[in-house]
Structure formats: structure tokens, C-alpha cells
Amino acid sequence: MRLLEMIADPPGREAAFEPLLDQLAEIFDPDEGPWRPRLDGRERGWYERCETKRLAIARAAAQNLDGVREHADLVLSAIVHDIERSGNRQLIQVALRALGARAVLEALIGYVESGDAAERTGVTMAMYWARPVMAYDLREVREHRAEIEAADRELVEVRGRARQACLRAFLATDDAAERVELSLCFTLDPGDYPAGWDAALRRAVEVALADRDRFGRLLRTLSPE
């Protein structure tokens, strides 16, 4: 089972996420039917509404990448307020196709550095998908393999900055739940960092060792002595 599937989605995010979806719906004008409050005589709950809205918007936006570029800030805001760390791929894929992986990663780093706690958590949920390969459907990957590999090589420095931003944010907060989320996006291996990060890494190790139950995955990223 992948780590992604083992981590519970954080609660209470729908209040910010659904209004962003409604704004995107007005822009991309997908069919209203899938998310009308009542369908076939039954009330839809917030989770089902958000899931069906997101899917319909992503499908419409995929046919209007110029619109995604024009409204990139709103699309990215919806991504970092998403409720689910697997379904969020739908909007992330559209953003990758319209903006490119570098721009998406740079935006995620910006949210880690200057966003609020909910946005930082959304970044950790999005980071798994923010890779060049995720811009393609599975059937397209083989055809674009060389392009994907070249893009990955070009993103090494940006990914390093993303790790550093998440490590800094991890040390800056005392909230245990936020720290768990941030711990998914950096390692404790000094080989993954440039010179000057030893003190920060030592502090992160101390935090993780003090709560092994929460940070077991992070501790496993320590390089073997």
C-alpha cells in the first residue's frame, strides 16, 4: 500500500474549498447537473458535492488551458485548499498541463513560505502529484518518457528548495498535526541539502525522536551511519 493511501485526509477543509470550486465553476462553466444540491430526490453531502464539482471543473478546464493560465492563482488556491490527497490530482494535472511543473512547484513553495497553516497542509497533499509525469494520462507516459525525464532533471534545484521550505516550516510551528503533514515533504538526510543546513537538521531530528510514533517515516529518511 502506498504511503499516500495510508494517511488520513485532514478534516474541516470543505468550508474553504467548496467556495473556490464555485468560483471556478463560474469561470469554466461546466455542466451544472452533477452538483445540484438535490439530485434524484436525495440531498448530497459536502464531500460528494466537492468531489463531483472538482471532477467536472477539471474536465472543463482541461479543454481550456488558456483559461487555466489566466486564472492560475484561483486554480492554485483551490489546489492548496483541497479536501483529499488523492482526488486533488484532478486539478493538479490540469495545472501541470497549463503552467508546467516548475511553475506549479514554485507556487507551492510560495504557499509554504507565506501561506497559512491550512495552505501549507494543502501543499503537502499536493506535492506528491506535482511532478512532470503527472501531467500525462497513463497511456501517454511512454510516448513522452524522454520529455518527462528531462523535465525531472531540470527540477532538481526547485525540489531542493521545496524540501528546505518544508523543513523550515516544520521547525517554525509547534502544531503537531501540521508538523506531521510537513514531514511528508522533506528528509533528514544531510546529502539532500547544501552546506549550512546541519543545525536545522539536528533540530528536526530532535523533534522527531521526541515523538517516534508520529514521525517514524521521517526518521527512516536518516542516512545510515
GUMAR-378343 format. One record per residue (C-alpha): residue number from 1; residue in one letter; x, y, z. Coordinates in nm, 4 decimals. Each point is the difference from the previous one (the first is absolute). Example, Ala and Ser with C-alpha at 12.3 -4.5 7.8 and 13.67 -1.06 7.14 Angstrom:
(1; 'A'; (1.2300; -0.4500; 0.7800)) (2; 'S'; (0.1370; 0.3440; -0.0660)) 
This chain:
(1; 'M'; (0.0000; 0.0000; 0.0000)) (2; 'R'; (0.1340; 0.3413; -0.0921)) (3; 'L'; (0.0695; 0.2516; 0.2738)) (4; 'L'; (-0.2505; 0.2313; -0.1684)) (5; 'E'; (-0.2792; -0.2498; 0.0663)) (6; 'M'; (0.0939; -0.0504; 0.3649)) (7; 'I'; (-0.0250; 0.3622; 0.1128)) (8; 'A'; (-0.3392; 0.1337; 0.1014)) (9; 'D'; (-0.1193; 0.3165; -0.1706)) (10; 'P'; (-0.0026; 0.2953; 0.2429)) (11; 'P'; (-0.3507; 0.0966; 0.1178)) (12; 'G'; (-0.1847; 0.3287; -0.0268)) (13; 'R'; (0.1320; 0.1204; -0.3355)) (14; 'E'; (-0.3285; 0.0069; -0.1907)) (15; 'A'; (-0.1046; 0.3454; 0.1275)) (16; 'A'; (0.2815; 0.1661; -0.1946)) (17; 'F'; (0.0136; -0.2442; -0.2919)) (18; 'E'; (-0.3579; -0.0040; -0.1246)) (19; 'P'; (-0.0305; 0.3790; -0.0553)) (20; 'L'; (0.3182; -0.0132; -0.2092)) (21; 'L'; (-0.1531; -0.2757; -0.2100)) (22; 'D'; (-0.3094; 0.2131; -0.0489)) (23; 'Q'; (0.2154; 0.2869; -0.1275)) (24; 'L'; (0.1762; -0.2341; -0.2404)) (25; 'A'; (-0.3351; -0.1341; -0.1174)) (26; 'E'; (-0.1096; 0.3488; -0.0968)) (27; 'I'; (0.3184; 0.0460; -0.2031)) (28; 'F'; (0.0157; -0.3327; -0.1778)) (29; 'D'; (-0.3770; -0.0483; -0.0204)) (30; 'P'; (-0.0189; -0.3770; 0.0231)) (31; 'D'; (-0.3382; -0.1722; -0.0038)) (32; 'E'; (-0.1889; 0.0913; 0.3174)) (33; 'G'; (-0.1763; -0.3335; 0.0271)) (34; 'P'; (0.2602; -0.2068; 0.1879)) (35; 'W'; (-0.0068; 0.2157; 0.3115)) (36; 'R'; (-0.3498; 0.1396; 0.0376)) (37; 'P'; (-0.0857; -0.0157; 0.3712)) (38; 'R'; (-0.2804; -0.2445; -0.0682)) (39; 'L'; (0.0297; -0.2745; -0.2570)) (40; 'D'; (-0.2500; -0.2820; -0.0396)) (41; 'G'; (-0.1735; 0.1149; 0.3163)) (42; 'R'; (0.2941; -0.0409; 0.2350)) (43; 'E'; (0.2201; 0.2559; 0.1719)) (44; 'R'; (0.3666; -0.0075; -0.0841)) (45; 'G'; (0.2481; 0.0444; 0.2845)) (46; 'W'; (0.2920; 0.2395; -0.0188)) (47; 'Y'; (0.2535; -0.2724; -0.0818)) (48; 'E'; (-0.1949; -0.1293; -0.2972)) (49; 'R'; (-0.0690; 0.3537; -0.1183)) (50; 'C'; (0.3683; 0.0927; 0.0122)) (51; 'E'; (0.1077; -0.3184; -0.1743)) (52; 'T'; (-0.2487; 0.0362; -0.2843)) (53; 'K'; (0.0637; 0.3722; -0.0403)) (54; 'R'; (0.3765; -0.0485; -0.0132)) (55; 'L'; (-0.0223; -0.2740; -0.2623)) (56; 'A'; (-0.2350; 0.1985; -0.2236)) (57; 'I'; (0.2134; 0.3139; 0.0296)) (58; 'A'; (0.3205; -0.1907; -0.0744)) (59; 'R'; (-0.1516; -0.1530; -0.3126)) (60; 'A'; (-0.1199; 0.3392; -0.1228)) (61; 'A'; (0.3269; 0.1740; 0.0871)) (62; 'A'; (0.2001; -0.2653; -0.1859)) (63; 'Q'; (-0.1701; 0.1280; -0.3160)) (64; 'N'; (0.0839; 0.3622; 0.0841)) (65; 'L'; (0.3650; 0.0174; 0.1026)) (66; 'D'; (0.0163; 0.3672; -0.0943)) (67; 'G'; (-0.2701; 0.0570; 0.2595)) (68; 'V'; (0.2029; -0.1935; 0.2556)) (69; 'R'; (0.2983; 0.2235; -0.0701)) (70; 'E'; (-0.2167; 0.3118; 0.0280)) (71; 'H'; (-0.1444; -0.1127; 0.3333)) (72; 'A'; (0.3071; -0.1830; 0.1281)) (73; 'D'; (-0.0114; 0.1614; 0.3449)) (74; 'L'; (-0.3542; -0.1228; 0.0595)) (75; 'V'; (0.0764; -0.3496; -0.1299)) (76; 'L'; (0.3061; -0.0250; 0.2237)) (77; 'S'; (-0.1956; 0.1308; 0.2980)) (78; 'A'; (-0.2576; -0.2731; -0.0532)) (79; 'I'; (0.2797; -0.2570; -0.0176)) (80; 'V'; (0.1481; 0.1006; 0.3355)) (81; 'H'; (-0.3448; 0.0041; 0.1626)) (82; 'D'; (-0.1052; -0.3407; -0.1368)) (83; 'I'; (-0.1605; -0.2487; 0.2358)) (84; 'E'; (0.1629; -0.3171; -0.1278)) (85; 'R'; (0.3571; -0.1042; -0.0711)) (86; 'S'; (-0.0925; -0.2311; -0.2872)) (87; 'G'; (-0.2906; 0.1730; -0.1766)) (88; 'N'; (0.2010; 0.3228; 0.0023)) (89; 'R'; (0.1940; -0.1438; -0.2922)) (90; 'Q'; (-0.2856; 0.1025; -0.2303)) (91; 'L'; (0.0698; 0.3731; 0.0282)) (92; 'I'; (0.3742; -0.0487; 0.0401)) (93; 'Q'; (0.0191; -0.1825; -0.3328)) (94; 'V'; (-0.1771; 0.2889; -0.1718)) (95; 'A'; (0.2380; 0.2491; 0.1638)) (96; 'L'; (0.3019; -0.2049; -0.1073)) (97; 'R'; (-0.1213; -0.0062; -0.3592)) (98; 'A'; (-0.0741; 0.3716; -0.0107)) (99; 'L'; (0.2824; 0.1426; 0.2114)) (100; 'G'; (0.2727; -0.2652; 0.0072)) (101; 'A'; (0.1453; -0.1818; 0.2984)) (102; 'R'; (0.2501; 0.2732; 0.0837)) (103; 'A'; (-0.2659; 0.2687; 0.0338)) (104; 'V'; (-0.2211; -0.2277; 0.2089)) (105; 'L'; (0.2868; -0.0898; 0.2328)) (106; 'E'; (0.1063; 0.3630; 0.0336)) (107; 'A'; (-0.3557; 0.0913; 0.0966)) (108; 'L'; (-0.0128; -0.2801; 0.2580)) (109; 'I'; (0.3269; 0.1216; 0.1512)) (110; 'G'; (-0.1512; 0.3471; 0.0237)) (111; 'Y'; (-0.2951; -0.1365; 0.1955)) (112; 'V'; (0.2344; -0.1799; 0.2411)) (113; 'E'; (0.1991; 0.3178; 0.0554)) (114; 'S'; (-0.2842; 0.2511; 0.0304)) (115; 'G'; (-0.3287; -0.1907; 0.0201)) (116; 'D'; (-0.2030; -0.0919; 0.3055)) (117; 'A'; (-0.0059; -0.3388; 0.1714)) (118; 'A'; (-0.2858; -0.1320; -0.2140)) (119; 'E'; (0.1834; 0.0978; -0.3186)) (120; 'R'; (0.3245; -0.1574; 0.1177)) (121; 'T'; (-0.1880; -0.3215; 0.0696)) (122; 'G'; (-0.1513; 0.0199; -0.3474)) (123; 'V'; (0.3492; 0.0295; -0.1452)) (124; 'T'; (0.1050; -0.3223; 0.1697)) (125; 'M'; (-0.3067; -0.1682; -0.1474)) (126; 'A'; (0.0827; 0.1339; -0.3467)) (127; 'M'; (0.3753; -0.0531; -0.0067)) (128; 'Y'; (-0.0274; -0.3722; -0.0780)) (129; 'W'; (-0.1726; 0.0772; -0.3313)) (130; 'A'; (0.2038; 0.3072; -0.0977)) (131; 'R'; (0.2287; -0.1907; -0.2349)) (132; 'P'; (0.0384; 0.0190; -0.3782)) (133; 'V'; (-0.1261; -0.3553; -0.0482)) (134; 'M'; (-0.3317; 0.0910; 0.1609)) (135; 'A'; (-0.0839; 0.2374; -0.2832)) (136; 'Y'; (-0.0703; -0.3064; -0.2127)) (137; 'D'; (-0.2554; -0.2752; 0.0074)) (138; 'L'; (0.1502; -0.3442; 0.0497)) (139; 'R'; (-0.0391; -0.0924; -0.3658)) (140; 'E'; (0.2008; 0.3112; -0.0989)) (141; 'V'; (0.3005; -0.0529; 0.2264)) (142; 'R'; (0.2000; -0.2319; -0.2252)) (143; 'E'; (-0.0294; 0.2357; -0.2960)) (144; 'H'; (0.1266; 0.2930; 0.2095)) (145; 'R'; (0.2591; -0.1878; 0.2089)) (146; 'A'; (0.3050; 0.1931; -0.1254)) (147; 'E'; (-0.1748; 0.3344; 0.0502)) (148; 'I'; (-0.1064; -0.0996; 0.3525)) (149; 'E'; (0.3503; -0.1100; 0.0978)) (150; 'A'; (0.1515; 0.3224; -0.1332)) (151; 'A'; (-0.2530; 0.2060; 0.1949)) (152; 'D'; (0.0781; -0.1960; 0.3180)) (153; 'R'; (0.3697; 0.0788; -0.0374)) (154; 'E'; (-0.0755; 0.3689; -0.0399)) (155; 'L'; (-0.2004; 0.0027; 0.3243)) (156; 'V'; (0.2704; -0.1295; 0.2343)) (157; 'E'; (0.0790; 0.3470; 0.1357)) (158; 'V'; (-0.3667; 0.0926; 0.0433)) (159; 'R'; (-0.0723; -0.3239; 0.1830)) (160; 'G'; (0.2932; 0.0739; 0.2280)) (161; 'R'; (-0.1492; 0.3383; 0.0849)) (162; 'A'; (-0.3360; -0.1662; 0.0655)) (163; 'R'; (0.1630; -0.2366; 0.2504)) (164; 'Q'; (0.1746; 0.2904; 0.1682)) (165; 'A'; (-0.3211; 0.2040; 0.0239)) (166; 'C'; (-0.1875; -0.2901; 0.1575)) (167; 'L'; (0.2811; -0.0651; 0.2481)) (168; 'R'; (0.0011; 0.3666; 0.1026)) (169; 'A'; (-0.3783; -0.0027; 0.0412)) (170; 'F'; (0.0213; -0.3224; 0.2027)) (171; 'L'; (0.2360; 0.1668; 0.2442)) (172; 'A'; (-0.1999; 0.3235; 0.0098)) (173; 'T'; (-0.3266; -0.1560; 0.1186)) (174; 'D'; (-0.0873; -0.1683; 0.3275)) (175; 'D'; (-0.3166; -0.1569; -0.1401)) (176; 'A'; (0.0481; -0.3774; -0.0013)) (177; 'A'; (-0.2530; -0.0696; -0.2766)) (178; 'E'; (0.1563; 0.2591; -0.2296)) (179; 'R'; (0.3440; -0.1391; 0.0734)) (180; 'V'; (-0.1143; -0.3481; -0.1004)) (181; 'E'; (-0.1257; 0.1348; -0.3328)) (182; 'L'; (0.3186; 0.1974; -0.0652)) (183; 'S'; (0.2142; -0.3006; 0.0888)) (184; 'L'; (-0.1265; -0.1712; -0.3157)) (185; 'C'; (0.1855; 0.2508; -0.2171)) (186; 'F'; (0.3585; 0.0026; 0.1262)) (187; 'T'; (0.2641; -0.2430; 0.1193)) (188; 'L'; (0.2563; -0.0092; 0.2787)) (189; 'D'; (0.2782; -0.1121; -0.2320)) (190; 'P'; (0.2780; 0.2648; -0.0042)) (191; 'G'; (0.0814; -0.1120; -0.3530)) (192; 'D'; (-0.3252; 0.1564; -0.1168)) (193; 'Y'; (0.1042; 0.3488; 0.1159)) (194; 'P'; (0.2745; 0.2496; -0.0812)) (195; 'A'; (0.2506; 0.1162; 0.2590)) (196; 'G'; (-0.1401; 0.1928; 0.2930)) (197; 'W'; (-0.2986; -0.2187; 0.0820)) (198; 'D'; (0.1572; -0.2170; 0.2707)) (199; 'A'; (-0.1454; 0.1948; 0.2940)) (200; 'A'; (-0.3516; -0.0054; -0.1434)) (201; 'L'; (0.0262; -0.3718; -0.0677)) (202; 'R'; (0.1190; -0.0678; 0.3544)) (203; 'R'; (-0.2991; 0.1900; 0.1387)) (204; 'A'; (-0.2370; -0.1932; -0.2257)) (205; 'V'; (0.1529; -0.3293; 0.1141)) (206; 'E'; (-0.0528; 0.1025; 0.3625)) (207; 'V'; (-0.3662; 0.0799; -0.0675)) (208; 'A'; (-0.0511; -0.3305; -0.1795)) (209; 'L'; (0.1769; -0.2065; 0.2660)) (210; 'A'; (-0.2203; 0.1553; 0.2671)) (211; 'D'; (-0.3106; -0.1362; -0.1757)) (212; 'R'; (0.0954; -0.3164; -0.1855)) (213; 'D'; (-0.3592; -0.1112; -0.0428)) (214; 'R'; (-0.0817; 0.3048; -0.2102)) (215; 'F'; (0.3309; 0.0379; -0.1788)) (216; 'G'; (0.1092; -0.3571; -0.0658)) (217; 'R'; (-0.0082; 0.0530; -0.3764)) (218; 'L'; (0.2129; 0.3125; 0.0313)) (219; 'L'; (0.2554; -0.1766; 0.2186)) (220; 'R'; (0.0356; -0.2694; -0.2639)) (221; 'T'; (0.1387; 0.2649; -0.2363)) (222; 'L'; (0.3098; 0.0414; 0.2161)) (223; 'S'; (0.3059; -0.1081; -0.1949)) (224; 'P'; (0.1621; -0.3146; 0.1459)) (225; 'E'; (0.3123; 0.0681; 0.1991)) 
